[in-house]
Amino acid sequence: MRVEPRFAGIVLDADQATPLYRQLAQQLGDTINAGRWQAGEALPSERTLADTLRISRITARKALERLAEQGLIRRTHGSGTFIAPRFNEPLTRLSSFTELLTERGFTPSSRWLSRRTGMPTSEEAFRLALRNEARISRLKRLRLADDVVMAVEESCLPASVLAEPEAVETSLYKTLEAQGTPMARALQHITAVNADADIAKLISVPRGEALLKVTRLGYLADGSPAELTVSYCRTHYYDFMVELHRSR
């Protein structure tokens, strides 16, 4: 039997205290994180894994289930097991979720939870420098790449910037550009949080799971704050990248 080259380095030791399925999940996870498997690529079936590595199908199944729990793969009944998309976002460039995923060959989509107008909270009014009685447009949605939920995102913008939240179908930034109010720059703050019950349910992770909370405050060309977006991102899918230069 021809061995898949990416399995060549996998060594399982039944004499170790660590169960075989955990050893396999760890080593497969390392190859995925190292980029040896591409997003959307199919993994071999449980039977092929078992035959190739000379393990039981139960061991292969449990290893794949562990990788699915970690968000590294997605299992589709009747279709197979596939490498889940991973989102690498440069921190020095202002781009929309839709733009970044499209550039990387993924199919971005949104599952809308709400699009409405209303009154801001005191924190939102402060961050957006809103006057008394100013209204906002609020957008809340799940962000998906190739039908995999990557994050839950809530945006609020002054109604003077976005009067009709229903006008946003896919990309918020494209909608703003089309109406002549594009974002010129943004400040982004990233912190680690644990998923509360509501967020955990929305993005299908256990309560208390570690997430990245990304808070973005966007500004128009005249310097006025115009977008406050808070995203809760699954850590298995997100990498943030920044290029550093040593001063001379």
C-alpha positions in Angstrom: 0.0 0.0 0.0 1.3 3.4 -1.0 1.7 5.6 2.1 0.5 9.2 1.9 3.8 11.3 2.3 2.3 13.4 5.0 1.8 10.3 7.2 5.4 9.2 6.8 6.5 11.0 10.0 3.6 9.8 12.1 4.9 7.4 14.8 2.4 5.9 17.3 3.6 4.1 20.4 1.2 1.8 22.2 3.6 1.6 25.2 3.1 5.3 25.9 0.7 6.5 28.6 -0.9 8.8 26.1 -3.7 6.9 24.3 -3.1 6.2 20.6 -5.9 8.4 19.4 -4.5 11.4 21.3 -1.1 10.7 19.8 -2.6 10.6 16.3 -4.7 13.7 16.8 -1.7 15.6 18.1 0.6 14.6 15.2 -2.1 15.2 12.6 -2.8 18.6 14.2 0.8 19.5 14.0 0.9 18.7 10.2 -2.3 20.8 9.7 -0.9 23.8 11.7 2.4 23.5 9.8 0.4 24.1 6.5 1.1 20.6 5.0 -2.7 20.3 4.4 -4.6 23.1 2.6 -7.9 24.5 3.7 -10.7 22.5 2.0 -8.5 19.5 1.2 -10.0 16.1 2.1 -8.4 13.9 4.7 -8.3 10.2 4.2 -11.3 8.2 5.5 -11.2 6.5 8.9 -10.7 3.2 7.1 -7.8 4.5 5.1 -6.2 6.0 8.2 -6.6 2.7 10.1 -5.2 0.6 7.3 -2.3 2.9 6.6 -1.2 3.4 10.2 -2.2 -0.1 11.3 -4.6 1.1 14.0 -8.2 0.3 14.7 -11.0 2.3 13.1 -12.2 3.3 16.5 -8.8 4.9 17.2 -8.9 6.7 13.8 -12.5 7.9 14.5 -11.7 9.2 18.0 -8.6 11.1 16.6 -10.7 12.8 13.9 -13.4 13.6 16.4 -10.8 15.3 18.6 -9.5 17.4 15.6 -13.1 18.4 14.8 -13.6 19.5 18.4 -10.4 21.6 18.0 -11.8 23.2 14.9 -9.0 22.0 12.6 -11.2 19.8 10.5 -14.9 19.6 9.6 -16.8 16.4 9.0 -19.7 16.4 6.6 -22.0 13.3 6.6 -21.9 11.6 3.3 -19.1 13.8 1.9 -16.0 13.2 4.1 -13.6 15.0 6.3 -12.0 18.3 5.2 -9.4 20.7 6.5 -11.1 23.7 8.0 -10.3 27.2 6.7 -7.8 29.3 8.7 -7.9 33.1 8.6 -4.6 34.9 8.7 -5.2 38.7 9.1 -2.5 41.3 8.7 -2.8 43.9 11.4 -1.4 46.8 9.3 -4.1 46.8 6.6 -7.7 47.9 6.9 -9.8 45.3 5.0 -13.2 43.7 5.4 -13.7 40.1 6.3 -15.2 39.6 2.9 -12.2 41.0 1.1 -9.6 39.1 3.0 -11.4 35.7 2.6 -12.0 36.2 -1.1 -8.4 37.0 -1.6 -7.4 33.7 0.1 -9.8 31.7 -2.1 -12.5 31.1 0.5 -16.2 31.7 0.0 -17.3 34.3 2.6 -20.9 34.5 3.8 -22.9 35.8 6.6 -25.8 34.4 8.7 -27.7 37.4 9.8 -28.9 37.4 13.4 -30.3 41.0 13.3 -30.2 44.2 11.3 -32.0 47.1 13.0 -31.9 50.7 14.2 -32.0 51.8 17.8 -30.4 53.8 20.6 -26.8 53.3 21.5 -25.5 52.1 24.9 -23.6 54.7 26.9 -20.3 53.0 25.9 -21.3 53.0 22.2 -22.3 56.7 22.4 -19.0 57.6 24.0 -16.8 55.6 21.5 -18.7 57.0 18.5 -18.9 60.5 19.9 -22.6 60.6 19.5 -24.8 63.5 20.6 -27.9 63.0 22.8 -30.8 61.2 21.0 -28.6 60.1 18.1 -29.6 56.8 16.7 -27.5 53.9 15.4 -27.7 51.0 12.9 -26.8 47.7 14.5 -25.7 44.6 12.6 -25.2 41.2 14.2 -24.2 38.2 12.3 -22.2 35.0 12.1 -19.2 35.2 9.8 -18.5 32.1 7.7 -15.8 30.8 5.4 -16.7 27.9 3.1 -19.8 27.4 5.4 -17.6 27.1 8.6 -18.6 29.6 11.4 -15.5 31.6 12.1 -16.8 34.4 14.3 -19.8 36.2 15.7 -19.7 39.9 14.9 -21.7 42.9 16.1 -21.3 46.3 14.5 -22.9 49.6 15.3 -22.7 52.8 13.2 -24.3 56.2 13.5 -27.5 56.3 11.5 -26.0 59.4 9.8 -23.4 57.0 8.3 -25.6 54.0 7.7 -29.3 54.9 7.6 -30.6 51.5 6.4 -29.0 48.5 8.0 -30.9 46.2 5.6 -28.8 47.7 2.8 -25.8 45.6 4.0 -26.1 42.2 2.3 -22.5 40.9 2.4 -19.7 43.4 2.9 -20.3 46.4 5.2 -17.2 48.2 3.8 -18.4 47.8 0.2 -21.8 49.2 1.2 -20.2 52.2 2.8 -17.9 52.8 -0.2 -20.9 52.6 -2.6 -22.7 55.3 -0.6 -19.7 57.5 -0.4 -18.7 57.1 3.3 -15.8 54.6 3.2 -13.7 53.9 6.3 -10.3 55.5 6.1 -8.6 54.0 9.1 -9.3 52.0 12.2 -7.9 51.2 15.6 -8.1 47.5 16.6 -7.8 46.0 20.0 -7.4 42.2 20.5 -7.8 40.4 23.8 -8.4 36.8 25.0 -11.8 36.0 26.5 -13.8 33.0 27.5 -17.0 32.3 25.7 -20.2 33.0 27.7 -23.3 30.8 27.3 -24.8 33.0 24.5 -21.6 33.3 22.4 -20.7 29.6 22.9 -24.1 28.6 21.5 -23.9 30.8 18.5 -20.5 29.6 17.3 -20.8 26.0 18.5 -18.0 25.8 21.1 -18.1 24.8 24.8 -19.0 27.4 27.3 -15.7 28.9 28.7 -13.8 28.1 25.4 -11.0 30.6 24.8 -11.8 33.1 22.1 -10.2 36.2 20.6 -12.2 39.3 21.1 -11.4 41.9 18.4 -12.7 45.4 18.9 -12.4 47.8 16.0 -13.1 51.5 15.9 -13.3 52.8 12.4 -12.9 56.4 11.3 -14.0 58.4 8.2 -11.6 60.5 6.2 -12.6 63.6 8.3 -11.5 61.8 11.5 -14.9 61.2 12.9 -15.5 57.8 14.5 -18.1 55.9 12.4 -17.9 52.2 13.2 -17.6 50.1 16.3 -17.4 46.4 15.6 -16.8 43.7 18.2 -16.0 40.2 17.0 -15.6 37.0 18.9 -13.3 34.7 16.9 -12.7 31.0 17.2 -8.9 30.8 18.0 -8.4 27.6 15.9 -9.3 29.6 12.7 -7.6 32.9 13.3 -4.0 34.1 13.1 -3.1 37.8 13.3 0.1 38.9 11.6 2.1 42.0 11.9 5.4 42.9 10.2 8.0 44.5 12.5 11.1 46.5 11.6 14.1 47.1 13.7 14.9 50.8 14.1 18.3 51.9 12.9 
